[in-house]
Amino acid sequence: MAKGKDARVIVLLECTSCARNGFNKQKKPSGVSRYITQRNRHNTPSRLELRKFCPYCHKHTIHGEIKK
């Protein structure tokens, strides 16, 4: 049994608005919201984008897949 080509892969999702400017409303430097999830490589070949809550922006934003 080959275990190198699993269908499920672990991906990191990063907030797209925090990654662009890096500052919140109070003009203080803050971190970047990141989530860890899994996706099926065969069903979703393109990069994953989900709407998740960002604690630094204080709203729901689009989180896009990044490299590990």
N, CA, C and O atoms as a CHARMM CRD file, in Angstrom:
* protein
*
  272
    1    1 MET  N      0.82700  -1.17800   0.00000 PROA 1      0.00000
    2    1 MET  CA     0.00000   0.00000   0.00000 PROA 1      0.00000
    3    1 MET  C      0.87900   1.25200   0.00000 PROA 1      0.00000
    4    1 MET  O      1.73000   1.42700   0.87200 PROA 1      0.00000
    5    2 ALA  N      0.66600   2.09400  -0.96400 PROA 2      0.00000
    6    2 ALA  CA     1.42000   3.33400  -1.05100 PROA 2      0.00000
    7    2 ALA  C      0.76600   4.39200  -0.17400 PROA 2      0.00000
    8    2 ALA  O     -0.43600   4.63500  -0.28000 PROA 2      0.00000
    9    3 LYS  N      1.55900   5.02100   0.69400 PROA 3      0.00000
   10    3 LYS  CA     1.01300   6.02500   1.59000 PROA 3      0.00000
   11    3 LYS  C      1.49400   7.42900   1.24700 PROA 3      0.00000
   12    3 LYS  O      1.19200   8.36800   1.98300 PROA 3      0.00000
   13    4 GLY  N      2.22100   7.60100   0.17000 PROA 4      0.00000
   14    4 GLY  CA     2.75700   8.90300  -0.18500 PROA 4      0.00000
   15    4 GLY  C      1.78300   9.80600  -0.92400 PROA 4      0.00000
   16    4 GLY  O      1.95100  11.02500  -0.90100 PROA 4      0.00000
   17    5 LYS  N      0.77000   9.25100  -1.57800 PROA 5      0.00000
   18    5 LYS  CA    -0.15600  10.03200  -2.39100 PROA 5      0.00000
   19    5 LYS  C     -1.54600  10.04600  -1.75900 PROA 5      0.00000
   20    5 LYS  O     -2.50900   9.60000  -2.38300 PROA 5      0.00000
   21    6 ASP  N     -1.66200  10.54200  -0.55500 PROA 6      0.00000
   22    6 ASP  CA    -2.96400  10.61400   0.09900 PROA 6      0.00000
   23    6 ASP  C     -3.83300  11.66100  -0.57200 PROA 6      0.00000
   24    6 ASP  O     -3.33100  12.66300  -1.08200 PROA 6      0.00000
   25    7 ALA  N     -5.13400  11.42800  -0.57000 PROA 7      0.00000
   26    7 ALA  CA    -6.06600  12.36800  -1.18000 PROA 7      0.00000
   27    7 ALA  C     -6.25300  13.59400  -0.29700 PROA 7      0.00000
   28    7 ALA  O     -6.44100  14.69800  -0.80800 PROA 7      0.00000
   29    8 ARG  N     -6.20400  13.42000   1.01600 PROA 8      0.00000
   30    8 ARG  CA    -6.40100  14.52400   1.94900 PROA 8      0.00000
   31    8 ARG  C     -5.06400  15.15600   2.31500 PROA 8      0.00000
   32    8 ARG  O     -4.11800  14.46100   2.68400 PROA 8      0.00000
   33    9 VAL  N     -4.99500  16.47900   2.20900 PROA 9      0.00000
   34    9 VAL  CA    -3.78500  17.21300   2.57500 PROA 9      0.00000
   35    9 VAL  C     -4.15600  18.30400   3.57400 PROA 9      0.00000
   36    9 VAL  O     -5.26800  18.83100   3.53600 PROA 9      0.00000
   37   10 ILE  N     -3.23900  18.63800   4.45700 PROA 10     0.00000
   38   10 ILE  CA    -3.44100  19.69800   5.44200 PROA 10     0.00000
   39   10 ILE  C     -3.02100  21.01300   4.81200 PROA 10     0.00000
   40   10 ILE  O     -1.94100  21.10900   4.23100 PROA 10     0.00000
   41   11 VAL  N     -3.88000  22.04100   4.92500 PROA 11     0.00000
   42   11 VAL  CA    -3.58900  23.34700   4.33700 PROA 11     0.00000
   43   11 VAL  C     -3.73100  24.42900   5.40400 PROA 11     0.00000
   44   11 VAL  O     -4.45500  24.26000   6.38500 PROA 11     0.00000
   45   12 LEU  N     -3.03300  25.53800   5.19700 PROA 12     0.00000
   46   12 LEU  CA    -3.13500  26.71200   6.05600 PROA 12     0.00000
   47   12 LEU  C     -3.95100  27.76900   5.34400 PROA 12     0.00000
   48   12 LEU  O     -3.72200  28.04200   4.16600 PROA 12     0.00000
   49   13 LEU  N     -4.90400  28.37000   6.04700 PROA 13     0.00000
   50   13 LEU  CA    -5.70600  29.45800   5.50900 PROA 13     0.00000
   51   13 LEU  C     -5.30100  30.73800   6.23100 PROA 13     0.00000
   52   13 LEU  O     -5.25100  30.77800   7.46000 PROA 13     0.00000
   53   14 GLU  N     -5.01300  31.78300   5.45700 PROA 14     0.00000
   54   14 GLU  CA    -4.56000  33.05600   6.02400 PROA 14     0.00000
   55   14 GLU  C     -5.50000  34.17300   5.60000 PROA 14     0.00000
   56   14 GLU  O     -5.96900  34.19400   4.46200 PROA 14     0.00000
   57   15 CYS  N     -5.77800  35.09900   6.50500 PROA 15     0.00000
   58   15 CYS  CA    -6.66800  36.22500   6.22000 PROA 15     0.00000
   59   15 CYS  C     -6.05400  37.09700   5.12100 PROA 15     0.00000
   60   15 CYS  O     -4.89600  37.50400   5.21600 PROA 15     0.00000
   61   16 THR  N     -6.83600  37.37800   4.08400 PROA 16     0.00000
   62   16 THR  CA    -6.30200  38.15300   2.96600 PROA 16     0.00000
   63   16 THR  C     -6.22700  39.64100   3.28900 PROA 16     0.00000
   64   16 THR  O     -5.34500  40.32700   2.77300 PROA 16     0.00000
   65   17 SER  N     -7.12300  40.16000   4.12400 PROA 17     0.00000
   66   17 SER  CA    -7.07500  41.59200   4.43000 PROA 17     0.00000
   67   17 SER  C     -5.97100  41.90400   5.44100 PROA 17     0.00000
   68   17 SER  O     -5.33500  42.95300   5.33100 PROA 17     0.00000
   69   18 CYS  N     -5.72400  41.04500   6.40600 PROA 18     0.00000
   70   18 CYS  CA    -4.63400  41.26200   7.36900 PROA 18     0.00000
   71   18 CYS  C     -3.27000  41.12800   6.68900 PROA 18     0.00000
   72   18 CYS  O     -2.33800  41.86800   7.00400 PROA 18     0.00000
   73   19 ALA  N     -3.16300  40.19400   5.76800 PROA 19     0.00000
   74   19 ALA  CA    -1.88500  39.95100   5.08900 PROA 19     0.00000
   75   19 ALA  C     -1.50600  41.12800   4.20100 PROA 19     0.00000
   76   19 ALA  O     -0.32200  41.37500   3.97400 PROA 19     0.00000
   77   20 ARG  N     -2.50000  41.85900   3.69500 PROA 20     0.00000
   78   20 ARG  CA    -2.20500  42.97900   2.80700 PROA 20     0.00000
   79   20 ARG  C     -1.68000  44.20100   3.55200 PROA 20     0.00000
   80   20 ARG  O     -0.65700  44.77000   3.17200 PROA 20     0.00000
   81   21 ASN  N     -2.38800  44.61000   4.62600 PROA 21     0.00000
   82   21 ASN  CA    -1.97500  45.85500   5.26800 PROA 21     0.00000
   83   21 ASN  C     -1.25200  45.64500   6.59000 PROA 21     0.00000
   84   21 ASN  O     -0.38000  46.44900   6.91700 PROA 21     0.00000
   85   22 GLY  N     -1.55800  44.62300   7.36100 PROA 22     0.00000
   86   22 GLY  CA    -0.83700  44.34400   8.58600 PROA 22     0.00000
   87   22 GLY  C     -1.19100  45.25300   9.75200 PROA 22     0.00000
   88   22 GLY  O     -0.59000  45.12700  10.81900 PROA 22     0.00000
   89   23 PHE  N     -2.14300  46.16400   9.58900 PROA 23     0.00000
   90   23 PHE  CA    -2.54700  47.05700  10.66000 PROA 23     0.00000
   91   23 PHE  C     -4.04600  46.94900  10.86100 PROA 23     0.00000
   92   23 PHE  O     -4.80100  46.77100   9.90500 PROA 23     0.00000
   93   24 ASN  N     -4.47600  47.05900  12.12600 PROA 24     0.00000
   94   24 ASN  CA    -5.90200  47.04900  12.38200 PROA 24     0.00000
   95   24 ASN  C     -6.41900  48.48600  12.48900 PROA 24     0.00000
   96   24 ASN  O     -5.69600  49.41800  12.13900 PROA 24     0.00000
   97   25 LYS  N     -7.64300  48.68600  12.96100 PROA 25     0.00000
   98   25 LYS  CA    -8.26500  50.00800  12.96600 PROA 25     0.00000
   99   25 LYS  C     -7.55400  50.99000  13.89700 PROA 25     0.00000
  100   25 LYS  O     -7.59400  52.19700  13.65700 PROA 25     0.00000
  101   26 GLN  N     -6.90600  50.49800  14.95100 PROA 26     0.00000
  102   26 GLN  CA    -6.21400  51.37600  15.89200 PROA 26     0.00000
  103   26 GLN  C     -4.78800  51.68800  15.45800 PROA 26     0.00000
  104   26 GLN  O     -4.02800  52.27300  16.23000 PROA 26     0.00000
  105   27 LYS  N     -4.41300  51.31800  14.25800 PROA 27     0.00000
  106   27 LYS  CA    -3.07900  51.55200  13.68400 PROA 27     0.00000
  107   27 LYS  C     -1.97000  50.90200  14.50300 PROA 27     0.00000
  108   27 LYS  O     -0.83800  51.38600  14.51800 PROA 27     0.00000
  109   28 LYS  N     -2.29500  49.80000  15.18800 PROA 28     0.00000
  110   28 LYS  CA    -1.28400  49.04600  15.90900 PROA 28     0.00000
  111   28 LYS  C     -0.93100  47.82300  15.08700 PROA 28     0.00000
  112   28 LYS  O     -1.82200  47.19100  14.51900 PROA 28     0.00000
  113   29 PRO  N      0.33600  47.47400  15.00700 PROA 29     0.00000
  114   29 PRO  CA     0.67200  46.25800  14.26500 PROA 29     0.00000
  115   29 PRO  C      0.08000  45.04500  14.96900 PROA 29     0.00000
  116   29 PRO  O      0.16600  44.91900  16.19000 PROA 29     0.00000
  117   30 SER  N     -0.51400  44.16700  14.19700 PROA 30     0.00000
  118   30 SER  CA    -1.13000  42.97500  14.76900 PROA 30     0.00000
  119   30 SER  C     -0.70000  41.75400  13.97700 PROA 30     0.00000
  120   30 SER  O     -0.00900  41.86200  12.96400 PROA 30     0.00000
  121   31 GLY  N     -1.11300  40.61100  14.44900 PROA 31     0.00000
  122   31 GLY  CA    -0.77300  39.37000  13.77700 PROA 31     0.00000
  123   31 GLY  C     -1.66200  39.12400  12.58400 PROA 31     0.00000
  124   31 GLY  O     -2.46500  39.97200  12.19500 PROA 31     0.00000
  125   32 VAL  N     -1.50800  37.96200  12.01900 PROA 32     0.00000
  126   32 VAL  CA    -2.31200  37.55000  10.87600 PROA 32     0.00000
  127   32 VAL  C     -3.10000  36.32200  11.29600 PROA 32     0.00000
  128   32 VAL  O     -2.54700  35.37500  11.85400 PROA 32     0.00000
  129   33 SER  N     -4.39500  36.34700  11.02300 PROA 33     0.00000
  130   33 SER  CA    -5.26300  35.23600  11.38900 PROA 33     0.00000
  131   33 SER  C     -4.97900  34.04700  10.47700 PROA 33     0.00000
  132   33 SER  O     -4.96400  34.18300   9.25400 PROA 33     0.00000
  133   34 ARG  N     -4.75300  32.87500  11.08200 PROA 34     0.00000
  134   34 ARG  CA    -4.50600  31.65700  10.31400 PROA 34     0.00000
  135   34 ARG  C     -5.32900  30.51100  10.87500 PROA 34     0.00000
  136   34 ARG  O     -5.47900  30.37600  12.08900 PROA 34     0.00000
  137   35 TYR  N     -5.85500  29.69500   9.99100 PROA 35     0.00000
  138   35 TYR  CA    -6.59900  28.50400  10.35300 PROA 35     0.00000
  139   35 TYR  C     -5.95300  27.30700   9.67100 PROA 35     0.00000
  140   35 TYR  O     -5.36300  27.43900   8.59900 PROA 35     0.00000
  141   36 ILE  N     -6.06800  26.13300  10.29600 PROA 36     0.00000
  142   36 ILE  CA    -5.58500  24.88100   9.71800 PROA 36     0.00000
  143   36 ILE  C     -6.79400  24.03200   9.38200 PROA 36     0.00000
  144   36 ILE  O     -7.69100  23.87600  10.21100 PROA 36     0.00000
  145   37 THR  N     -6.83300  23.48500   8.18600 PROA 37     0.00000
  146   37 THR  CA    -7.92600  22.62300   7.76400 PROA 37     0.00000
  147   37 THR  C     -7.39600  21.58500   6.78900 PROA 37     0.00000
  148   37 THR  O     -6.20700  21.57300   6.46900 PROA 37     0.00000
  149   38 GLN  N     -8.28000  20.71700   6.31700 PROA 38     0.00000
  150   38 GLN  CA    -7.91700  19.69800   5.34300 PROA 38     0.00000
  151   38 GLN  C     -8.76600  19.86700   4.10000 PROA 38     0.00000
  152   38 GLN  O     -9.89000  20.36300   4.16300 PROA 38     0.00000
  153   39 ARG  N     -8.21600  19.44900   2.96500 PROA 39     0.00000
  154   39 ARG  CA    -8.99400  19.44400   1.73300 PROA 39     0.00000
  155   39 ARG  C     -8.63900  18.19200   0.94500 PROA 39     0.00000
  156   39 ARG  O     -7.55100  17.63500   1.08800 PROA 39     0.00000
  157   40 ASN  N     -9.57100  17.76600   0.11900 PROA 40     0.00000
  158   40 ASN  CA    -9.35600  16.60600  -0.72600 PROA 40     0.00000
  159   40 ASN  C     -8.69000  17.08200  -2.02000 PROA 40     0.00000
  160   40 ASN  O     -9.25100  17.89300  -2.75700 PROA 40     0.00000
  161   41 ARG  N     -7.51400  16.57800  -2.27800 PROA 41     0.00000
  162   41 ARG  CA    -6.72700  17.00100  -3.43600 PROA 41     0.00000
  163   41 ARG  C     -7.41400  16.68800  -4.76000 PROA 41     0.00000
  164   41 ARG  O     -7.26300  17.44200  -5.72100 PROA 41     0.00000
  165   42 HSD  N     -8.16700  15.58800  -4.82700 PROA 42     0.00000
  166   42 HSD  CA    -8.80300  15.16800  -6.07200 PROA 42     0.00000
  167   42 HSD  C    -10.08000  15.96200  -6.35700 PROA 42     0.00000
  168   42 HSD  O    -10.35400  16.28800  -7.51200 PROA 42     0.00000
  169   43 ASN  N    -10.86300  16.27600  -5.32500 PROA 43     0.00000
  170   43 ASN  CA   -12.11300  17.00700  -5.51500 PROA 43     0.00000
  171   43 ASN  C    -11.90000  18.50700  -5.65200 PROA 43     0.00000
  172   43 ASN  O    -12.67200  19.17300  -6.34200 PROA 43     0.00000
  173   44 THR  N    -10.86300  19.05900  -5.00600 PROA 44     0.00000
  174   44 THR  CA   -10.59200  20.49100  -5.02500 PROA 44     0.00000
  175   44 THR  C     -9.15000  20.71900  -5.47000 PROA 44     0.00000
  176   44 THR  O     -8.28000  20.92400  -4.62400 PROA 44     0.00000
  177   45 PRO  N     -8.87400  20.69000  -6.76700 PROA 45     0.00000
  178   45 PRO  CA    -7.48400  20.85100  -7.21800 PROA 45     0.00000
  179   45 PRO  C     -6.97700  22.28600  -7.09500 PROA 45     0.00000
  180   45 PRO  O     -5.76900  22.49600  -6.98100 PROA 45     0.00000
  181   46 SER  N     -7.86600  23.27600  -7.11500 PROA 46     0.00000
  182   46 SER  CA    -7.42300  24.67200  -7.02000 PROA 46     0.00000
  183   46 SER  C     -7.25200  25.07300  -5.55100 PROA 46     0.00000
  184   46 SER  O     -7.56900  24.30800  -4.64000 PROA 46     0.00000
  185   47 ARG  N     -6.74400  26.28700  -5.34900 PROA 47     0.00000
  186   47 ARG  CA    -6.53200  26.76900  -3.98300 PROA 47     0.00000
  187   47 ARG  C     -7.86300  27.02000  -3.28400 PROA 47     0.00000
  188   47 ARG  O     -8.82900  27.47300  -3.89900 PROA 47     0.00000
  189   48 LEU  N     -7.89800  26.72100  -1.99800 PROA 48     0.00000
  190   48 LEU  CA    -9.10700  26.82600  -1.20600 PROA 48     0.00000
  191   48 LEU  C     -9.26100  28.24100  -0.65400 PROA 48     0.00000
  192   48 LEU  O     -8.28300  28.83600  -0.20200 PROA 48     0.00000
  193   49 GLU  N    -10.48700  28.78800  -0.68600 PROA 49     0.00000
  194   49 GLU  CA   -10.80000  30.08600  -0.08500 PROA 49     0.00000
  195   49 GLU  C    -12.09700  29.94200   0.68900 PROA 49     0.00000
  196   49 GLU  O    -13.11600  29.53000   0.13400 PROA 49     0.00000
  197   50 LEU  N    -12.06000  30.28400   1.98500 PROA 50     0.00000
  198   50 LEU  CA   -13.23700  30.18100   2.83800 PROA 50     0.00000
  199   50 LEU  C    -13.42500  31.48700   3.60200 PROA 50     0.00000
  200   50 LEU  O    -12.45900  32.19400   3.88900 PROA 50     0.00000
  201   51 ARG  N    -14.68700  31.80100   3.93000 PROA 51     0.00000
  202   51 ARG  CA   -14.98100  32.95800   4.77100 PROA 51     0.00000
  203   51 ARG  C    -14.91500  32.50800   6.23000 PROA 51     0.00000
  204   51 ARG  O    -15.71300  31.67800   6.66500 PROA 51     0.00000
  205   52 LYS  N    -13.95900  33.05900   6.98100 PROA 52     0.00000
  206   52 LYS  CA   -13.76900  32.71200   8.38100 PROA 52     0.00000
  207   52 LYS  C    -13.69700  34.00800   9.18800 PROA 52     0.00000
  208   52 LYS  O    -13.48500  35.08500   8.62900 PROA 52     0.00000
  209   53 PHE  N    -13.87500  33.89700  10.50400 PROA 53     0.00000
  210   53 PHE  CA   -13.79100  35.06400  11.36800 PROA 53     0.00000
  211   53 PHE  C    -12.33100  35.39300  11.65200 PROA 53     0.00000
  212   53 PHE  O    -11.54500  34.51300  12.00500 PROA 53     0.00000
  213   54 CYS  N    -11.97500  36.66300  11.49600 PROA 54     0.00000
  214   54 CYS  CA   -10.62100  37.13100  11.78600 PROA 54     0.00000
  215   54 CYS  C    -10.66700  37.93500  13.08000 PROA 54     0.00000
  216   54 CYS  O    -11.32200  38.97600  13.11800 PROA 54     0.00000
  217   55 PRO  N     -9.99400  37.48900  14.14100 PROA 55     0.00000
  218   55 PRO  CA   -10.02700  38.22900  15.40300 PROA 55     0.00000
  219   55 PRO  C     -9.27300  39.56300  15.34400 PROA 55     0.00000
  220   55 PRO  O     -9.48200  40.42000  16.20300 PROA 55     0.00000
  221   56 TYR  N     -8.41000  39.75100  14.35600 PROA 56     0.00000
  222   56 TYR  CA    -7.67000  41.01000  14.23100 PROA 56     0.00000
  223   56 TYR  C     -8.47600  42.05900  13.46700 PROA 56     0.00000
  224   56 TYR  O     -8.38500  43.24800  13.77300 PROA 56     0.00000
  225   57 CYS  N     -9.25600  41.63500  12.48400 PROA 57     0.00000
  226   57 CYS  CA   -10.12600  42.55000  11.73300 PROA 57     0.00000
  227   57 CYS  C    -11.47400  42.72900  12.42100 PROA 57     0.00000
  228   57 CYS  O    -12.18500  43.69600  12.14700 PROA 57     0.00000
  229   58 HSD  N    -11.83200  41.80600  13.31200 PROA 58     0.00000
  230   58 HSD  CA   -13.11300  41.78800  14.02100 PROA 58     0.00000
  231   58 HSD  C    -14.29100  41.63800  13.07000 PROA 58     0.00000
  232   58 HSD  O    -15.34300  42.23900  13.28600 PROA 58     0.00000
  233   59 LYS  N    -14.12100  40.83400  12.00900 PROA 59     0.00000
  234   59 LYS  CA   -15.21400  40.55100  11.08200 PROA 59     0.00000
  235   59 LYS  C    -14.88300  39.30200  10.28800 PROA 59     0.00000
  236   59 LYS  O    -13.76200  38.79500  10.34500 PROA 59     0.00000
  237   60 HSD  N    -15.86500  38.80900   9.54700 PROA 60     0.00000
  238   60 HSD  CA   -15.66100  37.65400   8.67600 PROA 60     0.00000
  239   60 HSD  C    -14.99400  38.12600   7.38500 PROA 60     0.00000
  240   60 HSD  O    -15.49500  39.03500   6.72300 PROA 60     0.00000
  241   61 THR  N    -13.87500  37.51500   7.03100 PROA 61     0.00000
  242   61 THR  CA   -13.14600  37.86700   5.82200 PROA 61     0.00000
  243   61 THR  C    -12.80300  36.58900   5.06100 PROA 61     0.00000
  244   61 THR  O    -12.98500  35.48400   5.57100 PROA 61     0.00000
  245   62 ILE  N    -12.31500  36.75000   3.86200 PROA 62     0.00000
  246   62 ILE  CA   -11.90000  35.59700   3.06100 PROA 62     0.00000
  247   62 ILE  C    -10.49600  35.18600   3.48200 PROA 62     0.00000
  248   62 ILE  O     -9.57000  35.99600   3.51500 PROA 62     0.00000
  249   63 HSD  N    -10.36800  33.92100   3.79800 PROA 63     0.00000
  250   63 HSD  CA    -9.07600  33.33400   4.13700 PROA 63     0.00000
  251   63 HSD  C     -8.65300  32.44200   2.98300 PROA 63     0.00000
  252   63 HSD  O     -9.38800  31.53200   2.60100 PROA 63     0.00000
  253   64 GLY  N     -7.48100  32.69100   2.42600 PROA 64     0.00000
  254   64 GLY  CA    -6.99200  31.93000   1.28800 PROA 64     0.00000
  255   64 GLY  C     -5.89600  30.96300   1.68500 PROA 64     0.00000
  256   64 GLY  O     -5.21300  31.15200   2.69100 PROA 64     0.00000
  257   65 GLU  N     -5.73900  29.93900   0.89200 PROA 65     0.00000
  258   65 GLU  CA    -4.74400  28.90700   1.15400 PROA 65     0.00000
  259   65 GLU  C     -3.34100  29.44800   0.88200 PROA 65     0.00000
  260   65 GLU  O     -3.11300  30.14000  -0.11100 PROA 65     0.00000
  261   66 ILE  N     -2.40600  29.12500   1.77500 PROA 66     0.00000
  262   66 ILE  CA    -1.00500  29.51800   1.60600 PROA 66     0.00000
  263   66 ILE  C     -0.14100  28.26000   1.68200 PROA 66     0.00000
  264   66 ILE  O     -0.60900  27.19100   2.07300 PROA 66     0.00000
  265   67 LYS  N      1.12400  28.40900   1.30100 PROA 67     0.00000
  266   67 LYS  CA     2.05600  27.29500   1.39400 PROA 67     0.00000
  267   67 LYS  C      2.51800  27.12300   2.83600 PROA 67     0.00000
  268   67 LYS  O      2.56700  28.08200   3.60600 PROA 67     0.00000
  269   68 LYS  N      2.85400  25.89100   3.18600 PROA 68     0.00000
  270   68 LYS  CA     3.36900  25.61100   4.52600 PROA 68     0.00000
  271   68 LYS  C      4.82700  25.92900   4.61300 PROA 68     0.00000
  272   68 LYS  O      5.43400  25.75500   5.66900 PROA 68     0.00000
